[in-house]
């Protein structure tokens, strides 16, 4: 049993007490504190206490975040308390008012499933009232008085009560209760049995807290003084301004205003722009220099004066020199180079011409962006590049209105300011990668910029005056055209840059890439060279691309390995040959695209266009006994599936003419497969190849392995034109095919093909499928049926609809 004397009352109770853990609170003896109890085990302990003598033990847990503390999570010293009041709340929690009776320590915990329970022992105060104790008590009292004055959170009644206390132990506990700071400090006060030790702990804790509070008051005072100073300065500025106006004197911002006025005069703006700038300058004169609005107006005037209103660079007029520079920077690319020379010739004859707006379209790595930089160098103009990839805000082009905080001009005006001239070469990179959302459509904003008839009066939202863009040479780049809005595409002159052929890549590597990488890796002075066979080996076995980006990457890879040899003082490979490439780059990454040399049944070679160039597309057809079902595999798109169905329908409709057994068709299942099944494929241009492979499988005639074909088909057997012929022809040439069958309506595109392609490939133009079959099968001729109609139509051929295909 435990015995406590408390306020002339003697309490006796069992030393086995339920425990209620406290979070972020240390409860001291003789303190009356409200507690909110909600954790299940704590509620169970409180229920047990209310059925008995209302005495329990409270102790602080070590970590506030612990939700269900165990015995190891609790301090060993706490306070025995008596429950004075209890209020049950609707959510199941309890609000209790407890009074601290005495310090106590846990002797040992008692196992209990419903709540934490322990056997406790009382801890008596140890007090030897010495001179030191009195000194500490006075020091703590004065510190606490200052603490109350600074914190403003503790009532004055508490201070009066503390100052008048004679009981040293109660004095220390009361001060500790109202002291802020860390729980660990308060717990040390609770655990200290010696009262003098408690006072020492409190003196240190109060000293630290007072330092923090004094600093807080100092910061608060400084902020208040600053505000008062700002208000005072504003008031005095207004008074000074009124006095200066009465005296006819200029304000303190006069030198800056005069400077801006001179800049406006020197800028040679248009009449509209100068009028706007002077109007804003007049506004600035009437504003306080400290006003936020003055900063906005000043920034606007600075933008206006820094624009190249009449500054332009002189174009290089020597056409021969321009051509030399273009050839020096890029191999091939004949068409864009010719267009630049034509522009310069017209400029030389007329002295005034609107800048062309070119769109360079081609796969990645063919030199679109670098060609724009080369054009600027050749013409001796400034170069500005703006990447439009991922741009989705109209304000990126037109700028923000000045009503917005932090508003700025759009990228066009920013680029012109950076260039410092009104006739730079302005490159909009990746124009096909723009998108739109709730902030607007940047493609629509570009309609004005890229229209020669409108861009002479381009109006940026920030400047809010017209700026002439007609002398700017705009160049845009794109990988594909179908993502560019038609209205925007119509404003640009499209120049296609096809993928490079093998010999072109070899020349580019020899003239540009190898010297560049040798210099970049410090090997230009070592004497390292690349043999032609090495470059061909890298192109054929380690890259598969339309451009030369990966080719440069592999050359750089080899150069780094040679540099490592040199740095490690090993034997340096001075000449890179086809044999040594494999040692540096490992096993070939790509198999050759060369097609089979044997005649095949049920197989035809088609051609596909991709964003990185053309590819060979093999179509395979198998027939087997069944119920006349058609199976399509190879991840074919909807249009490609329709092409396969059209080819099958044509074969059935013309079965007798094509030598197909009509009766057997009903008992055959047909499977059409396009290899590389993980890659999605779509488009109508594989219709010719599907029809040829299907006829080969149904008749047993093998197809020629050296023939590739492309074209859309109709149910009437017509072959319709296709797109991407340049890329497809390059792919056929790369695969070493000898014959290319294309629609006759694509004859106009043959002139655009590279000369090496037309020299090595035999181009066959066809109008109908029977012409395709004659070319694709050796020694095969269709058996023509006798016409039964006066217009010569075959009986099985449906009437073609009127109008273009």
C-alpha positions in Angstrom: 0.0 0.0 0.0 1.1 3.6 -0.7 0.3 6.6 1.6 0.3 10.2 0.4 -0.5 13.4 2.4 -2.1 15.9 0.1 -3.6 19.2 1.2 -4.5 18.1 4.8 -5.8 14.8 3.3 -4.3 11.4 3.7 -4.7 9.0 0.7 -4.0 5.3 0.8 -4.1 3.1 -2.2 -2.6 0.0 -3.8 0.9 0.2 -5.4 -0.4 -1.6 -8.5 -1.8 1.2 -10.7 -3.1 1.3 -14.3 -1.0 3.5 -16.5 -2.2 6.1 -19.1 0.6 7.2 -21.4 0.8 10.9 -22.3 1.9 12.3 -25.6 3.8 15.6 -25.8 3.0 16.4 -22.2 4.7 16.1 -18.8 2.4 16.3 -15.8 3.8 17.6 -12.5 2.5 17.1 -8.9 -0.1 19.6 -7.6 -1.0 20.6 -11.2 -4.6 20.2 -12.4 -4.7 19.4 -16.1 -7.5 18.3 -18.5 -6.7 15.3 -20.7 -8.4 13.9 -23.8 -8.2 10.1 -23.7 -9.1 8.2 -26.9 -6.7 5.2 -27.4 -8.3 1.9 -26.6 -5.9 0.7 -23.9 -5.9 4.2 -22.2 -9.7 4.1 -22.2 -9.7 0.7 -20.6 -7.3 1.9 -17.9 -9.6 4.9 -17.2 -12.6 2.7 -17.0 -10.8 0.5 -14.4 -9.8 3.5 -12.4 -13.4 5.0 -12.3 -14.6 1.7 -10.8 -12.1 2.0 -8.0 -10.4 4.8 -6.0 -9.9 7.0 -9.1 -6.1 6.8 -8.6 -3.8 6.1 -11.6 -0.3 6.6 -12.9 0.5 8.9 -15.9 3.8 8.8 -17.6 5.1 10.5 -20.8 6.0 8.3 -23.9 9.4 8.8 -25.5 8.2 9.3 -29.1 5.1 11.3 -29.9 4.4 9.4 -33.1 4.0 6.0 -31.4 0.3 5.1 -31.6 0.1 2.1 -29.3 3.1 2.4 -26.8 4.5 -0.6 -25.0 6.4 -0.6 -21.7 9.7 0.0 -23.6 8.2 3.2 -25.2 7.6 4.9 -21.8 9.8 6.8 -19.4 10.2 5.2 -15.9 9.3 8.3 -13.8 5.8 9.8 -13.9 3.1 11.2 -11.6 0.4 9.6 -9.6 -2.9 11.5 -10.3 -6.4 11.5 -9.1 -9.4 11.8 -11.5 -11.5 14.8 -10.5 -14.1 14.8 -13.4 -14.9 12.6 -16.4 -16.9 13.5 -19.5 -17.8 10.9 -22.1 -17.9 12.4 -25.7 -20.1 11.1 -28.5 -17.1 9.7 -30.5 -16.1 7.3 -27.7 -13.3 9.4 -26.3 -13.2 10.7 -22.7 -12.3 14.2 -21.4 -11.0 14.0 -17.8 -9.7 16.5 -15.3 -6.8 15.1 -13.2 -4.8 16.4 -10.3 -1.1 15.5 -9.8 -0.5 14.0 -6.3 3.1 12.8 -6.2 6.1 11.8 -8.2 6.6 8.0 -8.6 8.8 5.6 -10.4 8.0 2.2 -12.0 9.4 -0.7 -10.1 8.2 -3.3 -12.7 5.5 -3.6 -15.3 2.7 -6.1 -14.7 1.3 -8.1 -17.7 -2.2 -7.1 -18.6 -3.9 -7.5 -21.9 -6.4 -4.7 -21.5 -4.1 -1.8 -20.4 -0.6 -1.1 -19.2 -0.2 -1.7 -15.4 2.8 -1.4 -13.1 3.9 -1.6 -9.5 5.2 1.9 -8.5 7.1 3.4 -5.7 6.9 7.0 -4.4 9.8 9.4 -4.9 10.2 11.9 -2.1 11.6 15.4 -2.6 15.2 15.9 -1.3 15.6 19.5 -0.1 18.5 21.0 1.7 17.7 24.7 1.7 21.1 26.3 1.3 22.2 29.7 0.1 22.7 28.2 -3.4 19.0 27.1 -3.3 17.8 30.6 -2.4 20.0 32.1 -5.1 18.7 29.7 -7.8 15.1 30.3 -6.7 15.5 34.1 -7.1 17.3 33.7 -10.4 14.6 31.4 -11.8 11.9 33.7 -10.4 13.3 36.7 -12.3 13.9 34.7 -15.4 10.4 33.4 -15.3 9.0 36.9 -14.9 10.9 38.1 -18.0 9.7 34.9 -19.8 6.1 35.7 -19.0 6.5 39.3 -20.3 8.1 38.2 -23.6 5.9 35.1 -24.4 2.5 36.8 -23.8 0.9 33.4 -23.5 1.0 32.9 -19.7 -1.6 34.9 -17.6 -0.3 37.4 -15.1 -2.1 35.5 -12.3 0.3 32.6 -12.8 3.3 35.0 -12.4 1.8 36.5 -9.2 1.2 33.0 -7.8 4.8 31.8 -8.6 6.5 34.9 -7.1 4.6 34.4 -3.8 5.4 30.7 -3.4 7.5 29.6 -0.4 7.5 25.9 -1.2 10.6 25.4 -3.3 9.4 22.0 -4.8 6.0 23.4 -5.8 7.7 26.5 -7.2 10.0 24.4 -9.4 7.1 22.2 -10.6 4.9 25.2 -11.4 7.6 27.0 -13.5 8.3 23.7 -15.3 4.6 23.3 -16.1 4.4 26.7 -17.9 7.8 26.5 -19.5 7.9 25.9 -23.3 10.6 23.9 -25.0 11.5 20.3 -25.3 9.7 17.5 -23.5 13.1 16.0 -22.6 14.0 19.0 -20.4 10.7 18.8 -18.5 11.1 15.1 -18.0 14.6 15.7 -16.5 12.9 18.2 -14.0 10.3 15.5 -13.1 13.0 12.8 -12.6 15.2 15.0 -10.4 14.5 14.1 -6.8 16.8 16.8 -5.5 15.0 20.2 -5.6 18.2 22.2 -6.1 19.0 20.1 -9.2 15.6 20.9 -10.6 16.3 24.6 -10.2 19.6 24.3 -12.0 17.8 22.6 -14.9 15.1 25.2 -15.0 17.7 28.0 -14.9 19.5 26.6 -18.0 16.2 26.0 -19.9 14.8 29.4 -19.1 18.0 31.0 -20.3 17.8 29.3 -23.6 14.1 30.1 -24.1 14.7 33.8 -23.2 17.4 34.0 -25.9 14.9 32.7 -28.5 12.1 35.0 -27.3 14.4 38.0 -27.3 15.5 37.2 -30.9 11.8 36.8 -31.9 11.0 40.2 -30.4 14.0 41.8 -32.1 12.9 40.4 -35.5 9.3 41.5 -34.9 10.5 45.0 -34.0 12.7 45.3 -37.1 9.9 44.3 -39.4 7.6 46.9 -37.7 10.2 49.6 -38.0 10.8 48.7 -41.7 7.1 49.0 -42.4 6.9 52.3 -40.6 10.0 53.5 -42.5 8.4 52.5 -45.8 5.2 54.3 -45.0 7.2 57.4 -43.8 9.3 57.4 -47.0 6.2 57.1 -49.2 4.6 60.0 -47.3 7.7 62.2 -47.6 8.1 61.3 -51.3 4.6 62.4 -52.0 5.2 65.7 -50.1 8.5 66.2 -52.0 6.8 65.6 -55.3 4.1 68.1 -54.5 6.8 70.7 -53.5 8.9 70.0 -56.6 5.8 70.5 -58.8 5.1 73.8 -57.1 8.7 74.9 -57.7 8.8 73.6 -61.2 11.8 71.3 -60.3 12.5 67.8 -61.6 12.2 64.7 -59.3 14.9 62.3 -58.2 14.2 59.9 -61.2 14.9 62.7 -63.7 18.4 61.3 -64.9 16.9 57.9 -65.5 13.9 59.4 -67.4 16.3 61.5 -69.5 18.3 58.4 -70.3 15.2 56.5 -71.4 14.1 59.4 -73.5 17.4 59.5 -75.3 17.2 55.7 -75.9 13.8 56.1 -77.4 15.1 58.8 -79.8 18.1 56.6 -80.8 16.1 53.4 -81.4 14.6 54.7 -84.7 11.2 53.1 -83.9 8.2 53.2 -86.1 5.9 56.1 -85.6 3.4 53.9 -83.7 6.0 52.4 -81.5 7.6 55.7 -80.7 4.3 57.3 -79.8 3.6 54.3 -77.4 7.0 54.5 -75.8 6.8 58.3 -75.2 3.3 57.8 -73.7 4.7 55.2 -71.2 7.6 57.5 -70.5 5.2 60.3 -69.5 3.4 57.9 -67.2 6.8 56.9 -65.6 7.6 60.6 -64.9 4.5 60.9 -62.8 5.2 57.8 -60.7 7.3 57.3 -57.6 10.6 55.5 -58.4 9.8 53.1 -55.6 6.4 52.2 -57.0 6.0 48.6 -58.3 4.1 50.0 -61.4 7.2 52.1 -62.2 9.3 49.0 -62.5 6.8 47.5 -64.9 6.7 50.6 -67.1 10.5 50.9 -67.0 11.0 47.3 -68.1 8.5 47.8 -71.0 10.4 50.9 -72.2 13.7 49.0 -72.0 12.3 46.2 -74.1 11.0 48.8 -76.7 14.4 50.5 -77.0 16.4 47.3 -77.2 14.4 45.9 -80.2 16.2 46.1 -83.6 13.7 48.4 -85.3 16.0 49.4 -88.1 19.1 47.3 -87.5 19.9 44.6 -90.0 23.0 42.7 -91.2 24.2 42.9 -94.8 23.8 39.6 -96.7 26.8 38.0 -98.4 26.2 38.7 -102.1 28.8 36.4 -103.5 26.7 33.5 -104.6 29.8 31.3 -105.3 31.1 31.9 -101.7 27.6 31.1 -100.3 27.5 27.9 -102.2 31.0 27.0 -101.0 30.1 27.5 -97.4 26.9 25.4 -97.8 28.9 22.6 -99.4 31.6 22.9 -96.7 29.1 22.3 -93.9 26.8 19.6 -95.4 27.2 16.8 -97.9 24.3 16.4 -100.3 21.0 18.2 -99.5 20.8 19.6 -103.0 17.3 21.0 -103.0 17.5 23.2 -99.8 20.8 24.5 -101.0 19.4 25.4 -104.4 16.5 27.2 -102.7 18.8 29.4 -100.6 20.9 30.3 -103.7 17.7 31.2 -105.6 16.7 33.5 -102.8 20.0 35.2 -102.8 20.0 35.7 -106.5 16.5 37.3 -106.4 17.7 39.5 -103.5 20.7 40.6 -105.5 18.6 41.6 -108.5 15.7 43.3 -106.7 17.4 44.5 -103.5 14.1 43.8 -101.6 12.5 40.5 -101.1 10.4 39.0 -98.4 12.2 36.3 -96.4 11.3 32.7 -97.5 9.5 30.4 -95.0 10.9 26.9 -95.5 9.9 23.7 -93.7 12.6 21.0 -93.7 10.9 17.6 -93.3 12.9 14.5 -92.8 13.8 11.7 -90.3 15.9 12.4 -87.3 19.7 12.9 -87.8 19.7 14.0 -91.4 20.9 17.5 -90.6 17.8 19.7 -90.5 18.8 21.8 -87.5 22.5 22.1 -88.5 21.5 23.1 -92.0 19.6 26.1 -90.6 22.8 27.2 -88.7 24.8 26.7 -91.9 22.4 28.8 -93.9 22.8 31.7 -91.4 26.6 31.3 -91.7 26.5 31.3 -95.5 24.3 34.4 -95.7 26.4 36.1 -92.9 23.2 36.6 -90.8 22.5 36.1 -87.1 21.0 32.8 -86.1 18.2 32.2 -83.6 16.9 28.8 -82.7 13.6 28.2 -80.8 12.6 24.7 -79.9 8.8 24.1 -80.1 8.9 20.6 -78.8 6.2 20.3 -76.0 5.1 24.0 -76.3 1.4 24.2 -75.5 0.9 27.8 -74.5 0.0 30.5 -77.1 1.8 33.1 -75.0 5.1 31.3 -75.8 4.7 32.8 -79.3 2.7 36.0 -78.8 3.8 36.9 -75.3 1.8 37.8 -72.1 -0.2 40.9 -71.7 1.3 43.4 -69.3 -1.6 43.0 -66.9 0.1 39.8 -65.6 2.8 39.8 -63.0 6.1 38.7 -64.5 4.8 39.1 -68.1 7.3 38.9 -70.9 7.3 39.1 -74.7 7.0 35.8 -76.7 9.9 33.8 -78.1 9.8 35.6 -81.4 10.5 39.0 -80.0 12.9 37.6 -77.4 14.8 35.9 -80.3 15.0 39.1 -82.3 16.3 41.1 -79.3 18.9 38.4 -78.8 19.9 38.5 -82.5 20.2 42.3 -82.5 19.0 42.5 -86.1 15.6 42.4 -87.9 16.8 40.0 -90.6 18.2 36.9 -88.8 17.8 33.3 -89.8 15.1 32.2 -87.4 14.8 28.4 -86.9 11.6 26.9 -85.3 12.8 23.4 -84.4 10.4 20.4 -84.0 7.3 22.3 -85.2 5.5 19.0 -85.5 5.8 18.4 -81.7 3.6 21.2 -80.6 0.4 20.6 -78.7 -2.6 22.6 -77.4 -4.6 22.8 -74.2 -6.7 25.3 -72.2 -4.0 27.9 -72.5 -4.4 28.2 -76.2 -3.0 26.7 -79.5 0.5 27.9 -80.3 0.1 26.5 -83.9 -2.7 29.0 -84.5 -0.4 31.8 -83.2 2.3 30.8 -85.7 -0.2 31.4 -88.6 0.5 35.1 -88.4 4.3 34.7 -87.8 4.8 32.4 -90.8 2.5 34.2 -93.3 4.5 36.5 -95.6 1.4 38.6 -96.1 0.7 39.2 -92.4 4.0 39.0 -90.5 5.0 42.6 -91.6 2.6 43.7 -88.8 3.2 41.1 -86.2 1.7 42.2 -82.9 3.2 40.8 -79.7 0.8 41.0 -76.7 3.5 42.4 -74.5 4.8 45.2 -76.8 1.3 45.8 -78.1 2.7 47.5 -81.3 3.4 46.1 -84.7 6.8 44.7 -85.6 7.9 43.9 -89.1 9.0 40.3 -89.5 9.0 40.2 -93.3 12.8 40.4 -93.6 13.3 37.4 -91.3 14.2 34.1 -93.0 12.0 31.6 -91.1 13.0 27.9 -91.3 11.1 25.2 -89.5 12.0 21.6 -89.0 9.7 18.5 -88.6 9.9 14.8 -88.8 6.4 14.3 -90.1 3.8 16.6 -91.7 0.6 14.9 -90.6 0.8 16.4 -87.1 1.1 20.0 -88.5 -2.3 21.7 -89.0 -3.1 22.1 -92.7 -3.4 25.9 -92.5 0.1 26.2 -91.0 1.6 23.7 -93.5 0.0 25.7 -96.3 2.0 28.8 -95.3 5.4 27.0 -95.6 7.4 25.8 -98.5 8.1 22.1 -97.8 11.5 20.7 -98.6 12.0 17.0 -97.9 15.3 15.7 -96.7 15.3 12.0 -97.4 17.4 9.4 -95.5 21.0 9.2 -96.6 22.2 6.3 -98.8 25.2 4.2 -97.8 27.7 6.0 -100.0 26.4 9.4 -98.7 26.8 8.3 -95.1 30.4 7.2 -96.0 31.2 10.6 -97.4 29.6 12.4 -94.5 31.6 10.3 -92.0 34.8 10.8 -94.0 34.5 14.5 -94.4 32.7 15.6 -91.3 32.1 13.0 -88.5 35.5 11.4 -88.3 37.6 14.7 -88.2 35.1 16.1 -85.6 35.4 13.1 -83.3 39.1 12.8 -83.6 39.4 16.4 -82.5 36.8 16.1 -79.8 38.7 13.1 -78.3 42.2 14.5 -78.7 43.3 12.1 -81.4 43.8 14.6 -84.2 47.5 15.0 -83.4 48.1 11.3 -82.7 47.7 10.2 -86.3 44.6 8.0 -86.0 42.8 7.3 -89.3 39.7 5.5 -90.3 39.7 3.2 -93.4 36.7 3.3 -95.8 36.0 -0.3 -94.9 35.7 0.6 -91.3 33.1 3.2 -92.0 31.1 0.9 -94.2 31.2 -1.8 -91.5 29.9 0.6 -88.9 27.1 1.8 -91.2 26.0 -1.7 -92.2 26.5 -3.7 -88.9 26.1 -1.2 -86.1 23.6 1.4 -87.2 20.1 1.3 -88.8 18.9 4.8 -89.3 18.0 7.3 -92.0 20.4 10.0 -90.6 23.9 9.8 -89.2 23.4 10.5 -85.5 24.1 6.9 -84.4 26.9 6.7 -86.9 28.6 9.6 -85.2 28.0 8.0 -81.8 29.7 4.7 -82.8 32.7 6.6 -84.3 33.0 8.5 -81.0 32.8 5.2 -79.1 35.8 3.9 -81.1 37.7 7.1 -80.6 37.2 7.0 -76.8 38.6 3.4 -76.7 41.7 4.5 -78.7 42.1 7.4 -76.4 42.1 5.0 -73.4 44.8 3.0 -75.1 46.9 6.1 -75.5 46.3 7.2 -71.9 47.2 3.8 -70.5 50.4 3.8 -72.7 49.3 0.6 -74.4 49.8 -0.1 -78.1 47.6 2.5 -79.9 45.5 1.4 -82.9 46.6 4.0 -85.5 44.4 2.8 -88.3 40.8 1.6 -87.8 39.8 -1.0 -90.4 36.8 -3.2 -91.0 38.6 -6.0 -89.1 39.3 -3.8 -86.0 35.8 -2.4 -85.8 34.4 -5.6 -84.3 37.1 -5.6 -81.7 36.0 -2.1 -80.5 32.2 -2.4 -80.9 31.6 -6.1 -80.3 29.2 -8.3 -82.2 27.1 -6.6 -85.0 23.9 -5.3 -83.7 21.9 -5.5 -86.9 21.5 -8.3 -89.5 21.8 -7.3 -93.1 18.6 -6.3 -94.8 19.5 -8.2 -98.0 16.6 -10.3 -99.1 16.7 -14.0 -100.1 18.0 -14.9 -103.4 15.7 -17.9 -104.0 12.2 -17.8 -105.5 9.6 -18.1 -102.8 5.9 -19.2 -102.9 3.5 -17.1 -100.8 6.0 -14.4 -100.0 6.3 -10.9 -101.4 8.5 -7.9 -100.6 6.7 -4.7 -99.7 8.0 -1.4 -98.5 7.1 0.7 -95.5 7.6 4.3 -94.5 8.6 5.1 -90.9 9.5 8.4 -89.1 13.2 7.3 -89.3 13.2 6.3 -93.0 12.0 3.5 -95.2 12.0 -0.2 -94.3 11.6 -3.5 -96.1 8.3 -5.2 -95.3 7.9 -8.9 -96.0 4.4 -10.3 -96.5 3.9 -14.1 -96.0 0.8 -16.1 -96.9 -0.1 -19.7 -96.1 -3.1 -21.7 -97.1 -4.4 -24.8 -95.3 -7.5 -26.9 -95.3 -10.4 -25.3 -93.5 -13.6 -23.4 -93.8 -12.6 -20.4 -95.9 -11.5 -18.2 -92.9 -9.0 -15.3 -93.2 -6.4 -14.8 -90.4 -4.3 -11.6 -90.2 -1.3 -11.4 -87.8 1.6 -9.1 -87.3 -0.1 -6.3 -85.4 -1.8 -4.9 -88.5 -3.8 -1.7 -88.3 -7.3 -1.3 -89.5 -6.4 0.1 -92.9 -3.9 -2.7 -93.5 -6.4 -5.3 -92.6 -8.8 -3.8 -95.1 -6.1 -4.0 -97.8 -5.7 -7.7 -97.1 -9.5 -8.3 -97.4 -9.6 -6.3 -100.6 -6.8 -8.5 -102.0 -8.7 -11.6 -101.1 -11.9 -10.3 -102.6 -10.1 -9.4 -105.8 -8.5 -12.9 -106.0 -11.9 -14.6 -105.5 -13.6 -12.4 -108.1 -10.9 -13.0 -110.7 -10.2 -16.6 -109.7 -10.7 -18.1 -113.2 -8.6 -15.4 -114.9 -5.8 -15.8 -112.3 -5.7 -19.6 -112.6 -7.2 -20.2 -109.1 -9.3 -23.2 -108.4 -12.6 -21.6 -107.4 -14.0 -24.7 -105.7 -11.0 -25.1 -103.5 -11.2 -21.6 -102.1 -14.2 -22.5 -100.0 -12.3 -25.2 -98.3 -9.1 -23.2 -97.6 -8.1 -21.2 -94.6 -5.8 -18.3 -95.5 -3.2 -16.9 -93.0 -1.5 -13.5 -93.9 1.4 -12.6 -91.7 3.8 -9.6 -91.6 6.9 -10.4 -89.6 8.2 -8.3 -86.6 4.9 -8.8 -85.0 5.6 -6.5 -82.0 5.8 -3.4 -84.2 2.4 -1.8 -85.2 1.9 -1.5 -88.9 -0.8 0.3 -90.9 -1.5 2.1 -94.2 -2.8 1.1 -97.6 0.4 0.9 -99.5 1.0 -2.8 -98.7 -2.1 -3.8 -100.7 0.0 -4.7 -103.9 2.4 -6.9 -101.9 -0.5 -8.6 -100.1 -2.3 -9.4 -103.4 0.9 -10.7 -104.9 1.8 -13.0 -102.0 -1.8 -14.2 -101.8 -1.9 -15.1 -105.5 1.5 -16.8 -105.2 0.1 -19.0 -102.3 -3.1 -19.8 -104.1 -1.5 -20.7 -107.5 1.9 -22.0 -106.3 3.8 -19.6 -108.5 7.0 -18.4 -106.8 7.7 -14.6 -106.7 10.9 -13.0 -107.8 13.2 -12.3 -104.8 14.7 -9.2 -106.2 11.5 -7.3 -106.7 9.9 -4.9 -104.2 6.5 -3.3 -104.6 4.3 -0.6 -103.1 0.8 0.6 -103.9 -2.8 0.7 -102.8 -5.3 -1.5 -104.5 -9.0 -1.3 -105.3 -11.5 -4.1 -105.7 -11.4 -3.4 -109.4 -7.7 -4.2 -109.5 -6.4 -0.6 -109.9 -3.1 0.4 -108.3 -3.4 3.8 -106.6 -0.6 6.2 -105.7 1.2 6.2 -102.3 3.3 8.5 -100.2 6.9 8.3 -98.9 8.3 7.0 -102.2 11.7 8.6 -101.6 12.2 6.8 -98.3 10.8 3.5 -99.7 13.1 3.6 -102.7 16.1 4.2 -100.5 15.2 1.2 -98.4 14.9 -1.0 -101.5 18.3 0.2 -102.7 19.8 -0.4 -99.3 18.5 -4.0 -99.4 20.2 -4.5 -102.8 17.0 -5.2 -104.7 17.0 -4.7 -108.5 13.4 -3.9 -109.4 10.8 -1.5 -107.8 7.2 -1.6 -108.8 5.3 1.6 -108.1 1.9 3.1 -109.1 2.1 5.0 -112.4 0.6 8.0 -110.7 3.8 8.3 -108.6 5.8 8.9 -111.8 6.1 12.6 -110.9 8.0 11.6 -107.7 10.6 9.5 -109.6 12.4 12.7 -110.6 13.0 13.5 -106.9 14.7 10.2 -106.2 18.5 10.1 -105.7 20.4 9.5 -108.8 22.1 6.4 -107.4 18.8 4.9 -106.6 17.4 5.4 -110.1 20.7 4.1 -111.6 20.7 0.9 -109.6 17.0 0.2 -109.4 14.7 -0.5 -112.3 11.6 1.5 -111.7 8.4 -0.2 -113.1 5.2 1.9 -113.3 1.9 0.0 -113.2 -1.8 0.9 -113.4 -3.4 -2.5 -112.6 -2.7 -5.6 -110.6 -2.3 -7.9 -113.6 0.7 -5.8 -114.6 2.2 -6.3 -111.1 1.7 -10.0 -111.3 3.5 -10.1 -114.7 6.5 -8.4 -113.2 6.5 -10.3 -109.9 6.2 -13.8 -111.3 8.7 -15.2 -113.8 7.0 -16.5 -117.0 3.5 -15.8 -115.7 0.8 -14.4 -117.9 -2.9 -14.0 -116.9 -5.4 -15.9 -118.9 -7.7 -13.1 -120.3 -11.4 -13.8 -120.4 -13.5 -12.9 -123.4 -15.2 -9.6 -122.8 -19.0 -9.9 -122.5 -19.7 -6.2 -122.5 -19.5 -3.7 -125.3 -17.3 -1.4 -123.3 -14.7 -4.2 -122.9 -15.1 -4.7 -119.1 -14.4 -8.1 -117.8 -17.5 -9.8 -116.3 -15.9 -10.1 -112.8 -14.6 -6.6 -112.6 -16.9 -4.2 -110.6 -17.6 -0.8 -112.0 -15.2 1.7 -110.5 -16.9 4.6 -108.8 -16.6 8.0 -110.5 -14.2 10.6 -109.1 -10.6 10.5 -107.9 -9.2 7.7 -105.8 
